[in-house]
Amino acid sequence: MTTRIALDGMVALVTGGGGMIGGAIARRMAEGGAHVALADREAPTPAAQGRAYAADLSDAAQLRALVDRVLADFGRIDCLVTAAGITSTGAFENITAEEWDRVHAINLRGVFLANQAVIAPMKAAGFGRIVNIGSVLAKNGGNPRPWLDAGEQARAGNAAYGAAKAGVHAMTLYLAKELAVHGITVNAVAPGPIASPMTTSFPAALVRQIPAGRMGNADEVAGMVAWLCSRENAFVTGEIIDVNGGLWMD
Ligand SMILES: NC(=O)c1ccc[n+]([C@@H]2O[C@H](COP(=O)([O-])OP(=O)(O)OC[C@H]3O[C@@H](n4cnc5c(N)ncnc54)[C@H](O)[C@@H]3O)[C@@H](O)[C@H]2O)c1
């Protein structure tokens, strides 16, 4: 059972809304009374929890057009949650420049573009909540233990993914400082391994490293995101909040 977090009347744009975590966030926010716009490569269906939009969120023009459409449809954007992303696995020495760019295009550039696109309307409203989805992999050097099992890296996130997420964390801090005076909070939630299509091949041996003894579920991320978006939270900003069952503590 989950607790209802009051978001009555707020307008939320959730990127990656067709995914496991983005979908859970959209549902949770809708349950709290928010009007939700879900954006993904293909419009998420059925958009029971809100209105669905299709866009390649690594493309600056499509992102701007999306934000304009949401503003036209809803009148404002109170909350932006960036959950669109892709994974990348394998050893550092095998990451090609093309793979590096593919991951950064959506996992970092896409987040930058989305954050930038909502600044003007949020400033004009004197209110905003931005929550970026980061990762424990930005902090811990990756989960695999090559000294025990060289094969784990093949099925777990790599340095291209971790570096992009570290960029998201850093960007969050910069933007939080710039926007605090405008009534806008900017935070990141850094999940550990969450059961989703992204982690179906996650090694069981690595799950046993998680102090909670299991992978997380998307609702556990969604609850934290919803609270960060709430009006109740006006003073938590510039935080990277871990949701990882104790896998990494800092
Ligand atoms: N699952 C985990 O264990 C985990 C852990 C830490 C962080 N994360 C992060 O959480 C977020 C959501 O992950 P998830 O597990 O729900 O994965 P998911 O694959 O279920 O969802 C990701 C969504 O992003 C969308 N997307 C990807 N590239 C896009 C693009 N260019 N334009 C538009 N949409 C695009 C996909 O279509 C997909 O629906 C990601 O940023 C991921 O990096 C996930």
PDBQT file of the ligand as one rigid body, heavy atoms in Angstrom, charges set to zero:
ROOT
HETATM    1  N1  LIG A 301      16.034   0.175 -13.807  1.00  0.00    +0.000 N 
HETATM    2  C1  LIG A 301      17.054   0.483 -13.014  1.00  0.00    +0.000 C 
HETATM    3  O1  LIG A 301      17.612  -0.345 -12.299  1.00  0.00    +0.000 OA
HETATM    4  C2  LIG A 301      17.544   1.909 -12.959  1.00  0.00    +0.000 A 
HETATM    5  C3  LIG A 301      18.478   2.235 -11.974  1.00  0.00    +0.000 A 
HETATM    6  C4  LIG A 301      18.953   3.541 -11.906  1.00  0.00    +0.000 A 
HETATM    7  C5  LIG A 301      18.490   4.481 -12.784  1.00  0.00    +0.000 A 
HETATM    8  N2  LIG A 301      17.590   4.125 -13.753  1.00  0.00    +0.000 N 
HETATM    9  C6  LIG A 301      17.139   5.158 -14.656  1.00  0.00    +0.000 C 
HETATM   10  O2  LIG A 301      15.739   5.300 -14.535  1.00  0.00    +0.000 OA
HETATM   11  C7  LIG A 301      15.205   5.772 -15.766  1.00  0.00    +0.000 C 
HETATM   12  C8  LIG A 301      14.055   4.866 -16.198  1.00  0.00    +0.000 C 
HETATM   13  O3  LIG A 301      14.564   3.548 -16.393  1.00  0.00    +0.000 OA
HETATM   14  P1  LIG A 301      13.614   2.257 -16.471  1.00  0.00    +0.000 P 
HETATM   15  O4  LIG A 301      14.252   1.225 -15.648  1.00  0.00    +0.000 OA
HETATM   16  O5  LIG A 301      12.209   2.649 -16.220  1.00  0.00    +0.000 OA
HETATM   17  O6  LIG A 301      13.846   1.848 -17.996  1.00  0.00    +0.000 OA
HETATM   18  P2  LIG A 301      12.782   1.679 -19.155  1.00  0.00    +0.000 P 
HETATM   19  O7  LIG A 301      13.579   1.176 -20.308  1.00  0.00    +0.000 OA
HETATM   20  O8  LIG A 301      11.616   0.897 -18.697  1.00  0.00    +0.000 OA
HETATM   21  O9  LIG A 301      12.308   3.192 -19.431  1.00  0.00    +0.000 OA
HETATM   22  C9  LIG A 301      13.064   4.137 -20.118  1.00  0.00    +0.000 C 
HETATM   23  C10 LIG A 301      12.168   4.850 -21.108  1.00  0.00    +0.000 C 
HETATM   24  O10 LIG A 301      12.912   5.887 -21.751  1.00  0.00    +0.000 OA
HETATM   25  C11 LIG A 301      12.485   5.933 -23.097  1.00  0.00    +0.000 C 
HETATM   26  N3  LIG A 301      13.506   6.549 -23.953  1.00  0.00    +0.000 N 
HETATM   27  C12 LIG A 301      14.779   6.143 -24.150  1.00  0.00    +0.000 A 
HETATM   28  N4  LIG A 301      15.372   6.937 -25.052  1.00  0.00    +0.000 NA
HETATM   29  C13 LIG A 301      14.456   7.873 -25.426  1.00  0.00    +0.000 A 
HETATM   30  C14 LIG A 301      14.478   8.953 -26.341  1.00  0.00    +0.000 A 
HETATM   31  N5  LIG A 301      15.561   9.261 -27.066  1.00  0.00    +0.000 N 
HETATM   32  N6  LIG A 301      13.358   9.686 -26.474  1.00  0.00    +0.000 NA
HETATM   33  C15 LIG A 301      12.230   9.397 -25.767  1.00  0.00    +0.000 A 
HETATM   34  N7  LIG A 301      12.152   8.381 -24.877  1.00  0.00    +0.000 NA
HETATM   35  C16 LIG A 301      13.260   7.627 -24.724  1.00  0.00    +0.000 A 
HETATM   36  C17 LIG A 301      12.275   4.468 -23.487  1.00  0.00    +0.000 C 
HETATM   37  O11 LIG A 301      11.461   4.353 -24.639  1.00  0.00    +0.000 OA
HETATM   38  C18 LIG A 301      11.654   3.900 -22.227  1.00  0.00    +0.000 C 
HETATM   39  O12 LIG A 301      10.246   3.906 -22.269  1.00  0.00    +0.000 OA
HETATM   40  C19 LIG A 301      16.379   5.810 -16.753  1.00  0.00    +0.000 C 
HETATM   41  O13 LIG A 301      16.901   7.120 -16.808  1.00  0.00    +0.000 OA
HETATM   42  C20 LIG A 301      17.380   4.890 -16.112  1.00  0.00    +0.000 C 
HETATM   43  O14 LIG A 301      18.690   5.200 -16.516  1.00  0.00    +0.000 OA
HETATM   44  C21 LIG A 301      17.100   2.866 -13.848  1.00  0.00    +0.000 A 
ENDROOT
TORSDOF 0
